[in-house]
Every structure is written in C-alpha cells, then in structure tokens.
Amino acid sequence: MRPLAEQTVLVTGATGGLGRALVQRLAEHDVRVVAHGRSEPRLAALADDVERATGRRVDTVAADLAGLAEVDRLADNVLERYDALHVLVNNAGVGFGAPDGERETSADGIELRFAVNHLASYHLARRLAPLLRASAPARIVQVASAGQLALDPHDPLSETSYDGVSAYRRSKLAQVMATYDLAGDLVGTDVTVTALHPATFMDTTMVRESGRAPLSSVEEGLDATWRLVADERLDGVSGLYFDGQVEGRTDPQADDPAARAWVRALSDSLIEDALTNR
C-alpha cells in the first residue's frame, strides 16, 4: 500500500458515529479524505470540526443513499472530481429502527435496509471500481455486522413478514455476500475487498435509537475498521469477513455459491429497474 499521506479515501456515512471517528483519524494521518453524508450542513460542521482538531480540511460530498439515482450521482461526482481513489469505506447504513417500527421503503420502493445497507454499497463499489483499479493498490472496506440472517428466496425483501431487526440482519448478510462476489470480480487487479463487524452495539445514535444499551465504544469499532483501511500486513488480503480484528464466521448462506448467485441476480435486477425507471 502507498503511504497514507499519498492516499485518497472515501468514507460514506461520515457525519456521525464510526464514520465521523474514521474521518478524523484519517485526517490526523494527512490522508485526503472525501466525507459523504446526507446533509450539507452536517458535512460542513464535520469539516469545520476536523479542521479545528487536525489542521486539515476534508472534502465533502452529499447524497441520500436511499435512492439509487443518488448513488449514481455520488459516483459521478467522485469520478469527476478525483483522479485517484485508494480506499472506499462503505460505512453508511440504516439500523434496526424503533422497536415495532413499520416496514419502510427507499425512494425506489425497495425495503429500506436492503436498499441502503446492501444495494447502495454494492452499486457504489461497482461504479467506482474502475477508478480504484487505476489507483491500485486499493481497498474496499464494507462495514457489515455479525448480526446476519439468511435471506428467504420467497420473501427476500421482507414483504410478507417484517421486523426491523430481521430486515437489518438480512441486509447485512447480503452485504457480506456482495463482498465475496466483488472480491472475486477484482482478482488480479490489486484491489482488495473485505468486510467486518466493527464492534457490538457501539455507543452511536443508531444503537440508542433502537432502544438498546451500548455494549462497546466507537473507539473499539474504529480500531477494527482502521486495521482494514491502513494496516500494511493486510496487503493482498481479500474476500474475507472479520469480527473485530480477527477473521469471523458468517451465516452459512454466504458460503453457498448458488445463494450468492440468486442474491446477486436479485440485486442487479433491482438496481437496473430502479435506474431505468427514474
């Protein structure tokens, strides 16, 4: 890998929690950071806070990843503004939601957690893959979860039976499955793809809004994520899932090539339909 001060890193979901902490640590290491969020004012506040803390100004880009057209707009923006990208950290996500919350859908009518946690990161990684390849060695880091649940081929988008926790867990397993597929697609390019469960119930707004008590610190999750972003010992390591800082075990469905194939076909179809009908 290149020295950190020579790298450009895009972090999605950067205005709070783990993403915000990662942006600041990257800035402390003189990385050129591109921080993504939904809100322009929150991004401006983040940039001001990081500059006060580190003396380094981060770049910002706004997009609502609950719409696949917005994912495309984010990718177009990055491709137009930057001639190199060395790390993509797909951190943005939607949590469990409030207890007993109703099923929500994205701007494209897709179950919200599947749309944001999986489809957005999958589509963004594919759109930015040419720039990552041209900038190699490069890395894609998927912030997933140990809370995984097999997808039902007859109801993958939780249309007939819904609860936020199950929908979240299915979306995170789909994200890990996509990690394995993307790693296979990028073999021989010097672009690696890894996924991780950073820490359990970190002390973040997402966790508190779910009604759960935090069990770990953001710093713990930051250290695990930082390892996949910046540790030279992981050069060339791809297609793996980590639980914290050790290799983890996924739901068995992730290791089933046939299951990954139908989830990928479903994902490609949903993305194509959404972007064709926009």
N, C-alpha and C positions, 0 to 999 in steps of 0.2 A: 504494500500500500504506500501511497505518497505521504509525505509529512502532512500533518493535519493543517498546518498553515497554508498549504497549497491546495486544499480541498474546498469544494462547494457542496453543501449538504442541504437538502430539502427536508423539513420536518412538517408533517401535516398535524393538525390539531395542536397547534403550538401555543395557544393563549392561556392554557391552564394546566395544572397537574404535571404529569410526566413530561408532556411536550414542552411546557414552559421551562422546566428544570433542565431539560436536554439542550434547549436553545442557549440558555445561559452558560452551561458548561462548554458547549462548542465555541461560543464567543470568547470564553476565557482562554481557549486554546488557539485563538486567532483564525478560526475557520470562517470562511464566507458562508453565512447562514441565510437560507431562504425560509422564513417562517410563514406557515399557512394558517389561516383561521377563517371563520365565517364573518367576523365583524371587523370592519375597518377601524373603528375607534379602539377596540380591544387590541388590535395589532399595533396601532400607533402607541398605545400605552405600554405594550410589551417592548417595543423597540426603544422607547424612552427609558424604561426601567433597566433594560440590559445595557444600554449605553452608559447610564449612570454607574452601574455596578462593574462594568468591564472596560469602559472606554472604547468599545467597539460598536458600531452601528450595524444592525442586522437588516436585511432586505425583508420585505413582507409581500404577501400575495393573498388576496381574499377570494374565497369561493365556497359555496354551500354544497358539500359533497352528497347531499341528499337528492341531487339531480345529476344525472349522468352528462347532460349538456354542460353543467358547471364543471364537472371533472374534465371534460374536453377543453373547456375554456382555461382551466388551470394549467393543463398540459401545454396548450398553445402558448400561454403566457410564459411559462418556463422555457419552452423551446425557442421562443423569440428573444428572450432577454439574456440567456446564458449560453455560452459556447462550450461549457463543460458541466457535468454533474457527476459527483463521485459517490454520493450516498443518498438514497431515498429512504426515509424512515416513515412508513405508513403507520402513523400513530392515531390519527383521528378515528373516533368511534362513538357509538351510542350505547349506553349501558342498559341495565335491566329495565329502567323506568320506575315509576312509582309502583308500589305494591298494588296489585289488582288493576293496573292500568289497562286500557283498551288497546287493541291492535292498531298500530299506526302504519301509514304508508308514506313512501317517498313522493317526490314531485312526479315520478314516473309511474306511480301506482303500485310500486313493489314494496313488500314488507320492509319497514324502515331499517331494522337492524341488519337484515341481509343486504340491503342496498348500500348502507354506509360502511358497515364493518367489513364486508366482503367485496361486493361489486365495485365500489369506488376504488379501493386499494388495488384490486386486480386490474381494472381498466387503466388506472393511472400508471401502474408499473409497466404495462404493455405499451402505453403511449410514450413513456419516457425511456423505454429500453434502448432505442437507437442512440440516444444521447449518452446513456450510461455505457453502452458498448464502445462508443467513440472515445469515452473518457477513461476507459479501463486502465488499471484495476478499479473496480467499482463494486458497490454493495447495495442490496435491497434488504431492509430490515422490516419485518412485519410484526407489529405489536399485537399479539394474539392473546390467548388465555388458556389456562389449564381447565377452565370450565367449558367442556366440549360435550356435544350431544349429537349422535348420529342423525343424519337427515333422512326423513321418510320420503321415498321416491313418489309416494302417492299424495303427499302434502308437504313439499319442501319449504313452502313459504308460510306455513302455519295459518292456512286459511280456514280450516275446519275446527282446529283446536289450538287456542292461543294462550300463552302467558309470556310475559316479557323475559323471564329468566330462560325459558326453553328456547325462545327465538334468539336471544343473545348467544346462547351456547351453540346453537346450530350455525349461526353466522360465523362464530369464531372457529369452528371446525372447518367450515368452508374456506376460511382464510388460510388455515394451515394446509388444506388440500391444494389450494392455489399456489402456496409456497413451494410445495413439492413439484407441481407442474411447471411453474416458472423456472425453477432450478434446472429441470430437465431441458426446457426450451433454450436455456442460456449456457448449456455445457459447451466448453471450448471458447467462450467469449471473454473470460476473466471477469465476468460479472457474477457475483455470488448472491444467493437468496437464502435467508434464514428467518425463522420465526421464533418468538419467545413469549412466555408468560413472565412478565417482569417481576411481579410480586402479588401476593394475595390481598385483595381489598385494601389497596393503598389509600392513604388519607387524602382523598380527592373529592371534589364536588360530585362527580359521577357516583361514587360509592355512597356518599352521605345522602344523596337524593333518593337512593334505592331503599333507604331505611336501615342500612347495615352499618354496624360499627366498624371503623377501620381496624385492620389487623397488622398492617405493615406501613412503613414510611415511604414517601415518594423517593427519598434518597436510596432506599434499597432497590426499588424498581429502576431508578436512574443508573445505578452501578451495573445492573444486569444488562440494560439496554446499551450503555456506553461500551461495554465489552464487545458487543456485536458490531458496533459502529467503528470502533477505534483500535481494537486490540490486534496488533500485528500477528500474533500467534494464530489468528483465525483467517489469515490469508488463504484463499482457496477453499475454505470450508463452505459447503453449500448443500441445500436440500435437507437441513436438519432443523429440529424443533428443540428449544431449550426451555427448561423450567428453572427460572432464575439463571444461575451461572453454570448449571450442569445440563447435560443432554437429558431431555424428558421423554415421556411416553405419551403418545396421542391416543385418542379414541381409535379403535381398530379400523374403523371405516376409512381413515386417512391412508392406511396402508393397502387398501383394496383398489387395484387399478381400474376395475370396472366401475366402482363407485365414484372414483375421481373423474372418470370419463363422462359419466352422466351428469355430475355436478358441473363439470366444465362446459358440457354442451348446453345445459340449462343456463349457465351464466352468460355464455356467448349469445344465446338466443335473446335473453332479457336485455342485454346491452344493445344488441342490434335493433331490436324492436323499439327500445326507448329512443335511440338516436335517429332512427328512420322516421319516427312519428313526431319528433319535436317540432 
